[in-house]
């Protein structure tokens, strides 16, 4: 399977004027990159994302970045095929992956981009503990309310049944001594 172009970069000595120029002619939506080094061009339907910035070496140019799974392996292939490494592998901020650059045999500068591998396992590790506590929390309330609901009905009717017979005989006992008093008068 081939490797897709996933980014373009336009740079020059005055990044701001380039950004204004491309905004006017193509109506590109732009926002600052996380590190503030460039304006990022939003992906439009059928297109790719890109950036417009001041160049690091003062030279103007346009390049593109190719998405690869392993930058190190591709840099070795490039050297064997006659290309030169123009920029070694660099880690991007905000978990955005890695980039590197090379010059092809004609001198064109081309970039490589590799997705960040470190942030993905951290997110997966955080997701597992979050899923476990809610499962435990749901199991405990199901057991506790069932025990509470069954216990009160058993206790309440038994206490009422016992209390009623005790009060009724006590009332009869009080009435009996009054009759006994009448019998003694005779």
C-alpha positions in Angstrom: 0.0 0.0 0.0 1.3 3.5 -0.8 1.8 6.3 1.7 -0.5 9.3 1.5 0.5 12.9 1.4 -1.0 14.3 4.6 0.3 17.9 4.9 1.6 20.7 2.8 3.8 23.5 4.0 4.3 27.0 2.4 7.1 29.1 4.0 9.0 32.3 3.3 10.8 35.1 4.9 7.5 36.9 5.8 5.0 34.3 7.1 2.3 36.8 7.9 2.1 38.2 4.4 2.0 34.7 3.0 -0.9 33.8 5.3 -2.8 36.9 4.3 -2.2 36.2 0.6 -3.5 32.6 0.7 -6.5 33.6 2.8 -7.5 36.3 0.2 -7.1 34.1 -2.9 -8.4 30.8 -1.6 -10.5 31.7 1.5 -8.7 29.2 3.5 -9.7 28.9 7.2 -6.6 29.2 9.4 -5.8 28.9 13.1 -2.6 29.1 15.1 -0.6 25.9 15.6 -0.4 24.6 19.2 3.2 26.0 19.5 2.3 29.3 17.6 5.0 28.8 15.0 2.6 28.8 12.0 -1.0 29.2 10.9 -2.6 25.8 10.2 -4.8 25.5 7.2 -8.0 23.6 8.0 -8.8 20.5 5.9 -11.5 21.1 3.3 -13.5 18.4 1.7 -11.3 16.4 -0.6 -8.1 18.2 0.5 -5.4 17.9 3.1 -4.3 20.1 6.0 -1.4 22.4 5.8 0.6 25.2 7.3 1.9 28.6 6.3 4.8 30.0 8.2 8.0 32.0 8.3 10.8 29.7 7.1 13.5 28.7 9.6 16.4 29.4 7.2 14.9 32.5 5.4 14.4 30.6 2.2 11.0 30.4 0.4 9.5 27.1 -0.6 6.7 24.7 -0.8 6.9 21.1 0.4 4.6 18.3 1.4 4.7 15.6 4.1 4.1 11.9 3.5 2.6 9.8 6.2 4.7 6.8 7.2 4.5 4.3 10.1 8.2 4.3 10.9 10.3 7.4 10.1 13.6 5.8 11.1 13.1 2.9 8.6 12.2 5.4 5.8 15.2 7.6 6.5 17.4 4.5 5.9 15.6 3.7 2.7 16.0 7.3 1.5 19.8 7.2 2.2 20.1 3.9 0.3 18.1 5.2 -2.6 20.3 8.3 -3.1 18.4 10.9 -1.0 20.0 13.0 1.8 18.6 13.6 5.3 17.8 17.3 5.5 16.2 17.2 9.0 16.5 14.4 11.5 13.5 13.0 13.3 11.9 15.5 15.6 9.1 15.0 18.2 6.2 17.4 17.8 4.4 19.1 20.7 1.0 18.2 21.9 1.3 14.5 20.9 1.1 15.3 17.2 3.7 12.7 16.3 7.1 13.1 14.7 8.5 14.7 11.5 11.7 14.4 9.5 12.9 15.9 6.2 15.0 14.8 3.3 16.1 16.0 -0.1 15.5 13.9 -3.2 18.2 13.4 -5.8 17.0 16.6 -7.6 17.3 18.6 -4.3 13.6 18.9 -3.5 12.8 19.1 0.2 10.2 16.5 1.3 8.8 15.8 4.8 7.9 12.7 6.5 5.3 12.5 9.3 4.7 9.6 11.8 1.8 9.5 14.2 2.6 9.8 17.8 2.8 6.3 19.4 3.3 7.3 23.1 0.0 9.1 23.7 -2.2 6.3 22.5 -1.3 3.8 25.2 -1.7 6.4 27.9 -5.2 7.1 26.8 -6.1 3.4 26.7 -4.6 2.9 30.1 -6.6 5.8 31.5 -9.8 4.5 29.9 -9.6 1.1 31.6 -9.6 2.4 35.2 -12.4 4.7 34.5 -14.5 1.9 33.2 -13.8 -0.4 36.2 -15.1 1.9 39.1 -18.5 2.6 37.5 -19.0 -1.2 37.1 -18.3 -1.7 40.8 -20.4 1.2 41.8 -23.4 -0.1 39.8 -23.1 -3.6 41.3 -23.0 -2.4 45.0 -26.2 -0.3 44.8 -28.1 -3.2 43.2 -27.3 -5.4 46.2 -27.8 -2.9 49.0 -31.3 -1.5 48.0 -32.6 -5.1 47.5 -31.6 -6.0 51.1 -33.0 -2.7 52.5 -36.4 -3.1 50.8 -36.9 -6.7 51.9 -35.9 -6.2 55.6 -38.4 -3.4 56.6 -41.6 -5.1 55.4 -40.7 -8.3 57.3 -40.0 -6.4 60.6 -42.9 -3.9 60.4 -45.8 -6.4 60.1 -44.4 -8.7 62.7 -44.1 -5.9 65.2 -47.7 -4.6 64.6 -49.2 -8.1 64.9 -47.5 -8.7 68.2 -48.4 -5.3 69.5 -52.1 -5.6 68.8 -52.7 -8.8 70.8 -50.8 -7.4 73.8 -53.0 -4.3 74.0 -56.3 -6.1 73.5 -55.8 -8.6 76.5 -54.7 -5.7 78.7 -58.0 -3.9 78.1 -60.0 -7.1 79.0 -58.0 -7.5 82.2 -59.0 -4.1 83.4 -62.6 -4.7 82.7 -62.6 -8.0 84.7 -61.7 -6.5 88.0 -64.7 -4.1 87.8 -67.0 -7.2 87.4 -65.3 -8.8 90.3 -66.0 -5.8 92.4 -69.7 -6.1 91.7 -69.8 -9.7 92.7 -68.3 -8.9 96.0 -71.1 -6.5 96.8 -73.6 -9.3 96.7 
